[in-house]
Amino acid sequence: MNTDQELARLCAKTPQQKFLPTLMHDFHYPPKIAEAILSEAQDCFQSSTDQLRPGQALGEAPKKMVTWTVDAGAEDRAVQRQHGAQALRRVRIQRLLDEALEQGAVASQEDLAQALHSSTRTIKRDFAHLQAEEMLLPSRGNYQGIGRGQTHKGRILGGWLRGETYDQLERRTHHSGGAIQRYIRTFVQVVWLHRLGWAAEQIAHLLQLGVGLVRDYLQVYADHDQPACRERLESQLVRLRQARTAEKGAQ
């Protein structure tokens, strides 16, 4: 292969490699050396710009910055104590995927591997395990067909509305009891405000939630409009109204 052919082959790879002619013609580097210089430069730039900071997801272009709860503190410690490090990583995978989705992004397995300081191969095995347990994982390349209310929070809420106890949900999902209670408490608040006539955007602003998450919760509410589910929800709404009344009386 002559020099011109080698140059054409190298320049056809990516837009960034349009810099190769400058290295070869202006600086008189042979093609192989020019390619090595470019590769090293790309690695240096990527290490400074693509290094995951807390709360950052990469994904493929176009990229979108999201806030991720990589470590949920006491909730994660509880999962690790009760179910082990592997279960904790799988809980975190579900949480990060949902948080990305709530903010209008879809993360890839590579994003998750980087954020969780794990290998992509390990994340792929975790995906296979979770999918075998019928968990829906809204990741890049696996997002089609996953509707609102079908993320891990939605499935936990659906199980609770159908009568599962906190202990049953904790054993089945490996999520901490604190996280499950928080999901349910927030869900009940969303439904209460919805019944008062508040729009999803208003609820999101008041409760400091993403609009997407509010709509997911409202979809769970609509999907479980059956007598048994309504009875369980009503008991929580009564408690919430009583707590609000007590707060007002104390003011």
N, C-alpha and C positions, 0 to 999 in steps of 0.2 A: 504494500500500500504506500503511495507516495505522500509527500508532505501535505499537499492540497486536500487529498482524500481524507487523511488523518484529521486535518483541521475541520473539514465539513462534518466528519463523524462526531467529533467532540462538541462542536457548536450546536449540533442538532438536539443535544440532550435536554437542556433546560435553558430558560431565559438568562439565568445567572451566568451561564457559561459563554455568553457573548463577550465576556471579558477575556476569553482565551486568545482571540486574535491580537489583542493589545500585548499580552504577555509574549506571544510568539513572534509578532512582527516588529513591535516597538522595542521589546527588551531582548529579542533574539533567543528566547528559551525554546528548546526542543519540545514537541508536543507532549511527551510523557511528563517532563518536568513542569510544564505549564499546567497540566491537569492536576499534578500533585500539589502545586501551589494553590490552585483554586480550591481544591478539596480541603486543604488545611485552613484556608481563609474562611470557607463556609462553616467548618466545625467551630472555629473561634467565634464567629458572629452568632451562630445558633446557640452556643453555650451561654452567651450573654443575654440573648433576647428570648430564647425559648425555654430557659430554665424555669420550671414551674415555681412560682411564688405561691404562698398560702392564698388559696382562693382563685387560682388561675387555671383555666382549662385551655388546652391547645386546639385539638381537632384539626381538621383539614380546612383549607381556604374555602370561603371567607372565615376568618377566625373571629371569635367573640369572647370577650372577657366575662367570666362569671365568678361568683363568690361560692367557694366550696368549703364545707365543714369537714375537713380531712380528719380532725380529731374532735369528737364531741365530749371529751372530758369524762366525767363520771359515768355517763351512759355507756361509753365505749369500754370503760374499765369493768363495768358490770357484765357486759357481754363477754369480755375476755375471761373473766373469772369463772363464769358459769358454763361457757361453751368453747373456749379456747381461741387461739390466735387465728386459726383458719376461718372460724365462724365470724370473728370480728372483721376480717378483711372482706368477707362476703356481704356483711351488713353495710360496711362502708361503700362497697361497690354500688349497692342499691341506692344508698343515700346520695352519693355523688351523681349518679345518673339522674335521679329525680330532681336534684337541685339544679343541674344543668338544664333539664327540660323546663323547669319552672321559670327559668330566666331566658327562655327562647333559644337554647343551644342544645346540641346533641353531641355528647362526648364519644370518643373512640376508646377501644381497648388499650391503645397505646397511651392515651391521655391518662387513663386510670392507672396503668402500670407505673407511669412516671410520678403521678401524685402520691401513690401508695408505696413508692420505693420497692416495687416488685418487678418481676419479669413479665413480658407479654404472654409467655407460655403459661405462667401461673394464672394470670387473669383469664386466659382462654379456658383453662380447666375449671376455674370458678364459675365461668359463664355456663359451661356444660352442666355442672352440678346444679346450679340454680334453675336452669331451664328444664332439667329433668324433674325438678320439684314444681314445675309449672309456674315459675316466677317469670314475669314479663320484664325484660331489660331494655329500656329505650335507649339503645346505643346507636352510634353511627353504623349503618348497614343492617340494623336490626330494629328500626323504628316503625316501619310500615305495619299497620294492623294493630298498633297499640293505641287504644283510644283513651279519652279522658276518664279518670277514675280507675284506671287499670295498673297504675304504678304501685310500688310496694306499700305506700301509705294508703292508697285506695283499697287495696286488698285487705290490709289490716283492719281498716274501718268497716269494710263489708263483713268481715268475719265477726267483728264485735257486734254489729247491728243484727247479725243472724244468731247471736246468742253465745258466742265464744267468750270465755272468761279471759282476764289478763294473763293468768298462768298458762292457759291453753295457747293463746296467741304468742306468748313469749317462747314456749317450747317449740311451736310450729315454725316461727319465723326467725328465732334466735335474736330478736330485737329485745332491748332492755325494757323492763316494766316501766321505767321512767319515760322512755321514748314513746311507748304505746299510749301511756296516759296523756302525754303531751299532744299526740296526734288527735286523740279523742276530744280532749278539752278544746283544742283549736277548732275542730270540726263542729262541735256543738255551738261555739261562738259564731262561726260562719253561718250556720243554719238559722240561729236566732236573729242575726242581723238581716239575713235574707228575708225572713218572715216579716220583719219590720219594714220591708220595702227598700232596703238599701241595694244599690247596684254593686256588682262585683268589684269595680274600681274603687268605690267608696269603702267597701269592706276591707279590701287589700290595704288601703291607706291607713285605716283606723287600726288594724291588727298588725300592720307592718309585715305583710305577706306579699308574695308575688301574685299578680292577677291570675296567672296561670294556675297556681295552686288553689286559689279560691274557686276558680271554675272547676277544677278537678274535684274539690270537695262537694260542690253543688251537684256535680254529675253523680257522685256516689249517693248523695241524698235522693236524687231523682231515680236512680237505678234500684233503690231499696225502699220504694214506697209500698211496702206491704204491711199488713197489720202487726205482725210480730216485731218487725224492725221499727215501726212507728212507736210501738209501746216502749221499747227500750230507749229510743231517742227522747220521747216525751218526758220520761223520768229524769233525764239529764237536763232537759230544758227547764223543767220545774225547779231543779236545784239552782240552775244559773239565774233564773228570775228571782228566786228567794235571796240569793247572794247579792244581786244588784239592789234589791229592795233594802236589805240590811245595810248595805254601803251608804245608800242615800239617807237612811234614817240616822246613821252615825255622823253625818256631815253637819 
